[in-house]
Amino acid sequence: MKILITGGAGFIGSNLAQHFLSKDHQVRVLDNFATGKPENILPLID
């Protein structure tokens, strides 16, 4: 399944991304980093 997570660099979004990636889904993250942090998603980037 292809999934788009808005606010994916925040706490909830990054954990959701990790969850869906562990289930072998394709995940895209959209975030303006107003409150999210890039380091939250760095381990998930390939």
mmCIF file as Biopython writes it, N, C-alpha, C and O atoms, coordinates in Angstrom:
data_model
#
loop_
_atom_site.group_PDB
_atom_site.id
_atom_site.type_symbol
_atom_site.label_atom_id
_atom_site.label_alt_id
_atom_site.label_comp_id
_atom_site.label_asym_id
_atom_site.label_entity_id
_atom_site.label_seq_id
_atom_site.pdbx_PDB_ins_code
_atom_site.Cartn_x
_atom_site.Cartn_y
_atom_site.Cartn_z
_atom_site.occupancy
_atom_site.B_iso_or_equiv
_atom_site.auth_seq_id
_atom_site.auth_asym_id
_atom_site.pdbx_PDB_model_num
ATOM 1   N N  . MET A ? 1  ? 0.845  -1.165 0.000  1.0 0.0 1  A 1 
ATOM 2   C CA . MET A ? 1  ? 0.000  0.000  0.000  1.0 0.0 1  A 1 
ATOM 3   C C  . MET A ? 1  ? 0.898  1.239  0.000  1.0 0.0 1  A 1 
ATOM 4   O O  . MET A ? 1  ? 1.950  1.236  0.638  1.0 0.0 1  A 1 
ATOM 5   N N  . LYS A ? 2  ? 0.501  2.281  -0.697 1.0 0.0 2  A 1 
ATOM 6   C CA . LYS A ? 2  ? 1.224  3.549  -0.709 1.0 0.0 2  A 1 
ATOM 7   C C  . LYS A ? 2  ? 0.562  4.493  0.289  1.0 0.0 2  A 1 
ATOM 8   O O  . LYS A ? 2  ? -0.653 4.687  0.262  1.0 0.0 2  A 1 
ATOM 9   N N  . ILE A ? 3  ? 1.372  5.079  1.169  1.0 0.0 3  A 1 
ATOM 10  C CA . ILE A ? 3  ? 0.849  5.910  2.251  1.0 0.0 3  A 1 
ATOM 11  C C  . ILE A ? 3  ? 1.569  7.252  2.257  1.0 0.0 3  A 1 
ATOM 12  O O  . ILE A ? 3  ? 2.795  7.302  2.153  1.0 0.0 3  A 1 
ATOM 13  N N  . LEU A ? 4  ? 0.811  8.341  2.378  1.0 0.0 4  A 1 
ATOM 14  C CA . LEU A ? 4  ? 1.359  9.681  2.539  1.0 0.0 4  A 1 
ATOM 15  C C  . LEU A ? 4  ? 1.048  10.145 3.957  1.0 0.0 4  A 1 
ATOM 16  O O  . LEU A ? 4  ? -0.105 10.128 4.389  1.0 0.0 4  A 1 
ATOM 17  N N  . ILE A ? 5  ? 2.085  10.557 4.671  1.0 0.0 5  A 1 
ATOM 18  C CA . ILE A ? 5  ? 1.908  11.045 6.039  1.0 0.0 5  A 1 
ATOM 19  C C  . ILE A ? 5  ? 2.271  12.522 6.064  1.0 0.0 5  A 1 
ATOM 20  O O  . ILE A ? 5  ? 3.420  12.892 5.825  1.0 0.0 5  A 1 
ATOM 21  N N  . THR A ? 6  ? 1.281  13.367 6.357  1.0 0.0 6  A 1 
ATOM 22  C CA . THR A ? 6  ? 1.564  14.793 6.516  1.0 0.0 6  A 1 
ATOM 23  C C  . THR A ? 6  ? 1.987  15.030 7.960  1.0 0.0 6  A 1 
ATOM 24  O O  . THR A ? 6  ? 1.416  14.468 8.895  1.0 0.0 6  A 1 
ATOM 25  N N  . GLY A ? 7  ? 2.996  15.870 8.118  1.0 0.0 7  A 1 
ATOM 26  C CA . GLY A ? 7  ? 3.541  16.081 9.459  1.0 0.0 7  A 1 
ATOM 27  C C  . GLY A ? 7  ? 4.387  14.896 9.890  1.0 0.0 7  A 1 
ATOM 28  O O  . GLY A ? 7  ? 4.464  14.581 11.078 1.0 0.0 7  A 1 
ATOM 29  N N  . GLY A ? 8  ? 5.019  14.243 8.934  1.0 0.0 8  A 1 
ATOM 30  C CA . GLY A ? 8  ? 5.735  13.006 9.214  1.0 0.0 8  A 1 
ATOM 31  C C  . GLY A ? 8  ? 7.011  13.144 10.004 1.0 0.0 8  A 1 
ATOM 32  O O  . GLY A ? 8  ? 7.544  12.138 10.472 1.0 0.0 8  A 1 
ATOM 33  N N  . ALA A ? 9  ? 7.529  14.358 10.176 1.0 0.0 9  A 1 
ATOM 34  C CA . ALA A ? 9  ? 8.751  14.529 10.960 1.0 0.0 9  A 1 
ATOM 35  C C  . ALA A ? 9  ? 8.456  14.806 12.429 1.0 0.0 9  A 1 
ATOM 36  O O  . ALA A ? 9  ? 9.380  14.971 13.226 1.0 0.0 9  A 1 
ATOM 37  N N  . GLY A ? 10 ? 7.200  14.858 12.788 1.0 0.0 10 A 1 
ATOM 38  C CA . GLY A ? 10 ? 6.828  15.028 14.191 1.0 0.0 10 A 1 
ATOM 39  C C  . GLY A ? 10 ? 6.831  13.692 14.912 1.0 0.0 10 A 1 
ATOM 40  O O  . GLY A ? 10 ? 7.134  12.657 14.319 1.0 0.0 10 A 1 
ATOM 41  N N  . PHE A ? 11 ? 6.498  13.718 16.168 1.0 0.0 11 A 1 
ATOM 42  C CA . PHE A ? 11 ? 6.523  12.498 16.984 1.0 0.0 11 A 1 
ATOM 43  C C  . PHE A ? 11 ? 5.563  11.438 16.460 1.0 0.0 11 A 1 
ATOM 44  O O  . PHE A ? 11 ? 5.960  10.296 16.229 1.0 0.0 11 A 1 
ATOM 45  N N  . ILE A ? 12 ? 4.318  11.809 16.274 1.0 0.0 12 A 1 
ATOM 46  C CA . ILE A ? 12 ? 3.312  10.834 15.829 1.0 0.0 12 A 1 
ATOM 47  C C  . ILE A ? 12 ? 3.581  10.400 14.396 1.0 0.0 12 A 1 
ATOM 48  O O  . ILE A ? 12 ? 3.540  9.210  14.086 1.0 0.0 12 A 1 
ATOM 49  N N  . GLY A ? 13 ? 3.858  11.367 13.520 1.0 0.0 13 A 1 
ATOM 50  C CA . GLY A ? 13 ? 4.085  11.046 12.115 1.0 0.0 13 A 1 
ATOM 51  C C  . GLY A ? 13 ? 5.278  10.136 11.894 1.0 0.0 13 A 1 
ATOM 52  O O  . GLY A ? 13 ? 5.202  9.205  11.093 1.0 0.0 13 A 1 
ATOM 53  N N  . SER A ? 14 ? 6.375  10.387 12.589 1.0 0.0 14 A 1 
ATOM 54  C CA . SER A ? 14 ? 7.561  9.549  12.408 1.0 0.0 14 A 1 
ATOM 55  C C  . SER A ? 14 ? 7.332  8.142  12.948 1.0 0.0 14 A 1 
ATOM 56  O O  . SER A ? 14 ? 7.840  7.174  12.381 1.0 0.0 14 A 1 
ATOM 57  N N  . ASN A ? 15 ? 6.580  8.017  14.027 1.0 0.0 15 A 1 
ATOM 58  C CA . ASN A ? 15 ? 6.255  6.688  14.547 1.0 0.0 15 A 1 
ATOM 59  C C  . ASN A ? 15 ? 5.296  5.949  13.627 1.0 0.0 15 A 1 
ATOM 60  O O  . ASN A ? 15 ? 5.409  4.735  13.459 1.0 0.0 15 A 1 
ATOM 61  N N  . LEU A ? 16 ? 4.351  6.673  13.031 1.0 0.0 16 A 1 
ATOM 62  C CA . LEU A ? 16 ? 3.457  6.054  12.046 1.0 0.0 16 A 1 
ATOM 63  C C  . LEU A ? 16 ? 4.251  5.571  10.837 1.0 0.0 16 A 1 
ATOM 64  O O  . LEU A ? 16 ? 4.031  4.465  10.344 1.0 0.0 16 A 1 
ATOM 65  N N  . ALA A ? 17 ? 5.171  6.400  10.364 1.0 0.0 17 A 1 
ATOM 66  C CA . ALA A ? 17 ? 5.999  6.020  9.220  1.0 0.0 17 A 1 
ATOM 67  C C  . ALA A ? 17 ? 6.784  4.752  9.527  1.0 0.0 17 A 1 
ATOM 68  O O  . ALA A ? 17 ? 6.839  3.836  8.706  1.0 0.0 17 A 1 
ATOM 69  N N  . GLN A ? 18 ? 7.383  4.699  10.692 1.0 0.0 18 A 1 
ATOM 70  C CA . GLN A ? 18 ? 8.151  3.515  11.094 1.0 0.0 18 A 1 
ATOM 71  C C  . GLN A ? 18 ? 7.252  2.282  11.146 1.0 0.0 18 A 1 
ATOM 72  O O  . GLN A ? 18 ? 7.657  1.204  10.710 1.0 0.0 18 A 1 
ATOM 73  N N  . HIS A ? 19 ? 6.058  2.428  11.666 1.0 0.0 19 A 1 
ATOM 74  C CA . HIS A ? 19 ? 5.119  1.314  11.756 1.0 0.0 19 A 1 
ATOM 75  C C  . HIS A ? 19 ? 4.764  0.783  10.371 1.0 0.0 19 A 1 
ATOM 76  O O  . HIS A ? 19 ? 4.840  -0.421 10.126 1.0 0.0 19 A 1 
ATOM 77  N N  . PHE A ? 20 ? 4.376  1.683  9.462  1.0 0.0 20 A 1 
ATOM 78  C CA . PHE A ? 20 ? 3.969  1.249  8.130  1.0 0.0 20 A 1 
ATOM 79  C C  . PHE A ? 20 ? 5.141  0.681  7.336  1.0 0.0 20 A 1 
ATOM 80  O O  . PHE A ? 20 ? 4.958  -0.259 6.562  1.0 0.0 20 A 1 
ATOM 81  N N  . LEU A ? 21 ? 6.339  1.232  7.511  1.0 0.0 21 A 1 
ATOM 82  C CA . LEU A ? 21 ? 7.507  0.676  6.833  1.0 0.0 21 A 1 
ATOM 83  C C  . LEU A ? 21 ? 7.802  -0.737 7.328  1.0 0.0 21 A 1 
ATOM 84  O O  . LEU A ? 21 ? 8.217  -1.592 6.546  1.0 0.0 21 A 1 
ATOM 85  N N  . SER A ? 22 ? 7.593  -0.986 8.604  1.0 0.0 22 A 1 
ATOM 86  C CA . SER A ? 22 ? 7.832  -2.327 9.147  1.0 0.0 22 A 1 
ATOM 87  C C  . SER A ? 22 ? 6.838  -3.345 8.596  1.0 0.0 22 A 1 
ATOM 88  O O  . SER A ? 22 ? 7.092  -4.550 8.623  1.0 0.0 22 A 1 
ATOM 89  N N  . LYS A ? 23 ? 5.707  -2.852 8.096  1.0 0.0 23 A 1 
ATOM 90  C CA . LYS A ? 23 ? 4.696  -3.725 7.485  1.0 0.0 23 A 1 
ATOM 91  C C  . LYS A ? 23 ? 4.862  -3.785 5.966  1.0 0.0 23 A 1 
ATOM 92  O O  . LYS A ? 23 ? 3.966  -4.248 5.261  1.0 0.0 23 A 1 
ATOM 93  N N  . ASP A ? 24 ? 6.018  -3.314 5.459  1.0 0.0 24 A 1 
ATOM 94  C CA . ASP A ? 24 ? 6.377  -3.337 4.032  1.0 0.0 24 A 1 
ATOM 95  C C  . ASP A ? 24 ? 5.490  -2.472 3.149  1.0 0.0 24 A 1 
ATOM 96  O O  . ASP A ? 24 ? 5.271  -2.802 1.983  1.0 0.0 24 A 1 
ATOM 97  N N  . HIS A ? 25 ? 4.978  -1.370 3.688  1.0 0.0 25 A 1 
ATOM 98  C CA . HIS A ? 25 ? 4.227  -0.409 2.884  1.0 0.0 25 A 1 
ATOM 99  C C  . HIS A ? 25 ? 5.196  0.645  2.347  1.0 0.0 25 A 1 
ATOM 100 O O  . HIS A ? 25 ? 6.270  0.859  2.909  1.0 0.0 25 A 1 
ATOM 101 N N  . GLN A ? 26 ? 4.804  1.301  1.251  1.0 0.0 26 A 1 
ATOM 102 C CA . GLN A ? 26 ? 5.574  2.425  0.727  1.0 0.0 26 A 1 
ATOM 103 C C  . GLN A ? 26 ? 5.080  3.685  1.423  1.0 0.0 26 A 1 
ATOM 104 O O  . GLN A ? 26 ? 3.883  3.971  1.424  1.0 0.0 26 A 1 
ATOM 105 N N  . VAL A ? 27 ? 6.005  4.440  2.015  1.0 0.0 27 A 1 
ATOM 106 C CA . VAL A ? 27 ? 5.626  5.615  2.799  1.0 0.0 27 A 1 
ATOM 107 C C  . VAL A ? 27 ? 6.311  6.857  2.242  1.0 0.0 27 A 1 
ATOM 108 O O  . VAL A ? 27 ? 7.511  6.850  1.967  1.0 0.0 27 A 1 
ATOM 109 N N  . ARG A ? 28 ? 5.537  7.912  2.080  1.0 0.0 28 A 1 
ATOM 110 C CA . ARG A ? 28 ? 6.059  9.237  1.737  1.0 0.0 28 A 1 
ATOM 111 C C  . ARG A ? 28 ? 5.693  10.168 2.883  1.0 0.0 28 A 1 
ATOM 112 O O  . ARG A ? 28 ? 4.606  10.087 3.456  1.0 0.0 28 A 1 
ATOM 113 N N  . VAL A ? 29 ? 6.633  11.053 3.200  1.0 0.0 29 A 1 
ATOM 114 C CA . VAL A ? 29 ? 6.425  11.990 4.299  1.0 0.0 29 A 1 
ATOM 115 C C  . VAL A ? 29 ? 6.451  13.413 3.751  1.0 0.0 29 A 1 
ATOM 116 O O  . VAL A ? 29 ? 7.327  13.775 2.966  1.0 0.0 29 A 1 
ATOM 117 N N  . LEU A ? 30 ? 5.491  14.201 4.171  1.0 0.0 30 A 1 
ATOM 118 C CA . LEU A ? 30 ? 5.417  15.617 3.810  1.0 0.0 30 A 1 
ATOM 119 C C  . LEU A ? 30 ? 5.422  16.417 5.105  1.0 0.0 30 A 1 
ATOM 120 O O  . LEU A ? 30 ? 4.556  16.233 5.960  1.0 0.0 30 A 1 
ATOM 121 N N  . ASP A ? 31 ? 6.405  17.308 5.243  1.0 0.0 31 A 1 
ATOM 122 C CA . ASP A ? 31 ? 6.498  18.097 6.468  1.0 0.0 31 A 1 
ATOM 123 C C  . ASP A ? 31 ? 7.213  19.410 6.165  1.0 0.0 31 A 1 
ATOM 124 O O  . ASP A ? 31 ? 8.179  19.428 5.402  1.0 0.0 31 A 1 
ATOM 125 N N  . ASN A ? 32 ? 6.749  20.498 6.752  1.0 0.0 32 A 1 
ATOM 126 C CA . ASN A ? 32 ? 7.414  21.791 6.565  1.0 0.0 32 A 1 
ATOM 127 C C  . ASN A ? 32 ? 8.417  22.088 7.684  1.0 0.0 32 A 1 
ATOM 128 O O  . ASN A ? 32 ? 9.030  23.156 7.690  1.0 0.0 32 A 1 
ATOM 129 N N  . PHE A ? 33 ? 8.588  21.178 8.611  1.0 0.0 33 A 1 
ATOM 130 C CA . PHE A ? 33 ? 9.536  21.270 9.727  1.0 0.0 33 A 1 
ATOM 131 C C  . PHE A ? 33 ? 9.283  22.485 10.625 1.0 0.0 33 A 1 
ATOM 132 O O  . PHE A ? 33 ? 10.206 22.978 11.272 1.0 0.0 33 A 1 
ATOM 133 N N  . ALA A ? 34 ? 8.044  22.967 10.666 1.0 0.0 34 A 1 
ATOM 134 C CA . ALA A ? 34 ? 7.712  24.067 11.577 1.0 0.0 34 A 1 
ATOM 135 C C  . ALA A ? 34 ? 7.864  23.603 13.024 1.0 0.0 34 A 1 
ATOM 136 O O  . ALA A ? 34 ? 8.399  24.329 13.861 1.0 0.0 34 A 1 
ATOM 137 N N  . THR A ? 35 ? 7.393  22.400 13.310 1.0 0.0 35 A 1 
ATOM 138 C CA . THR A ? 35 ? 7.574  21.830 14.650 1.0 0.0 35 A 1 
ATOM 139 C C  . THR A ? 35 ? 8.231  20.457 14.593 1.0 0.0 35 A 1 
ATOM 140 O O  . THR A ? 35 ? 8.766  19.990 15.599 1.0 0.0 35 A 1 
ATOM 141 N N  . GLY A ? 36 ? 8.201  19.807 13.440 1.0 0.0 36 A 1 
ATOM 142 C CA . GLY A ? 36 ? 8.847  18.502 13.290 1.0 0.0 36 A 1 
ATOM 143 C C  . GLY A ? 36 ? 10.356 18.658 13.177 1.0 0.0 36 A 1 
ATOM 144 O O  . GLY A ? 36 ? 10.853 19.741 12.865 1.0 0.0 36 A 1 
ATOM 145 N N  . LYS A ? 37 ? 11.072 17.591 13.427 1.0 0.0 37 A 1 
ATOM 146 C CA . LYS A ? 37 ? 12.532 17.627 13.399 1.0 0.0 37 A 1 
ATOM 147 C C  . LYS A ? 37 ? 13.055 16.627 12.369 1.0 0.0 37 A 1 
ATOM 148 O O  . LYS A ? 37 ? 12.639 15.468 12.364 1.0 0.0 37 A 1 
ATOM 149 N N  . PRO A ? 38 ? 13.962 17.068 11.499 1.0 0.0 38 A 1 
ATOM 150 C CA . PRO A ? 38 ? 14.512 16.159 10.482 1.0 0.0 38 A 1 
ATOM 151 C C  . PRO A ? 38 ? 15.138 14.897 11.084 1.0 0.0 38 A 1 
ATOM 152 O O  . PRO A ? 38 ? 15.089 13.828 10.476 1.0 0.0 38 A 1 
ATOM 153 N N  . GLU A ? 39 ? 15.724 15.023 12.271 1.0 0.0 39 A 1 
ATOM 154 C CA . GLU A ? 39 ? 16.366 13.842 12.869 1.0 0.0 39 A 1 
ATOM 155 C C  . GLU A ? 39 ? 15.362 12.754 13.240 1.0 0.0 39 A 1 
ATOM 156 O O  . GLU A ? 39 ? 15.753 11.606 13.450 1.0 0.0 39 A 1 
ATOM 157 N N  . ASN A ? 40 ? 14.078 13.093 13.324 1.0 0.0 40 A 1 
ATOM 158 C CA . ASN A ? 40 ? 13.058 12.078 13.608 1.0 0.0 40 A 1 
ATOM 159 C C  . ASN A ? 40 ? 12.882 11.100 12.456 1.0 0.0 40 A 1 
ATOM 160 O O  . ASN A ? 40 ? 12.466 9.961  12.666 1.0 0.0 40 A 1 
ATOM 161 N N  . ILE A ? 41 ? 13.195 11.537 11.241 1.0 0.0 41 A 1 
ATOM 162 C CA . ILE A ? 41 ? 12.975 10.659 10.086 1.0 0.0 41 A 1 
ATOM 163 C C  . ILE A ? 41 ? 14.268 10.214 9.411  1.0 0.0 41 A 1 
ATOM 164 O O  . ILE A ? 41 ? 14.222 9.402  8.487  1.0 0.0 41 A 1 
ATOM 165 N N  . LEU A ? 42 ? 15.421 10.723 9.847  1.0 0.0 42 A 1 
ATOM 166 C CA . LEU A ? 42 ? 16.684 10.332 9.223  1.0 0.0 42 A 1 
ATOM 167 C C  . LEU A ? 42 ? 16.899 8.817  9.205  1.0 0.0 42 A 1 
ATOM 168 O O  . LEU A ? 42 ? 17.351 8.295  8.187  1.0 0.0 42 A 1 
ATOM 169 N N  . PRO A ? 43 ? 16.598 8.092  10.275 1.0 0.0 43 A 1 
ATOM 170 C CA . PRO A ? 43 ? 16.801 6.635  10.229 1.0 0.0 43 A 1 
ATOM 171 C C  . PRO A ? 43 ? 15.874 5.929  9.236  1.0 0.0 43 A 1 
ATOM 172 O O  . PRO A ? 43 ? 16.126 4.780  8.875  1.0 0.0 43 A 1 
ATOM 173 N N  . LEU A ? 44 ? 14.817 6.593  8.795  1.0 0.0 44 A 1 
ATOM 174 C CA . LEU A ? 44 ? 13.837 5.962  7.914  1.0 0.0 44 A 1 
ATOM 175 C C  . LEU A ? 44 ? 14.110 6.223  6.440  1.0 0.0 44 A 1 
ATOM 176 O O  . LEU A ? 44 ? 13.500 5.590  5.578  1.0 0.0 44 A 1 
ATOM 177 N N  . ILE A ? 45 ? 15.011 7.141  6.141  1.0 0.0 45 A 1 
ATOM 178 C CA . ILE A ? 45 ? 15.271 7.534  4.752  1.0 0.0 45 A 1 
ATOM 179 C C  . ILE A ? 45 ? 16.164 6.501  4.085  1.0 0.0 45 A 1 
ATOM 180 O O  . ILE A ? 45 ? 17.174 6.065  4.637  1.0 0.0 45 A 1 
ATOM 181 N N  . ASP A ? 46 ? 15.751 6.119  2.860  1.0 0.0 46 A 1 
ATOM 182 C CA . ASP A ? 46 ? 16.636 5.228  2.079  1.0 0.0 46 A 1 
ATOM 183 C C  . ASP A ? 46 ? 17.004 5.865  0.779  1.0 0.0 46 A 1 
ATOM 184 O O  . ASP A ? 46 ? 17.739 5.274  -0.012 1.0 0.0 46 A 1 
#
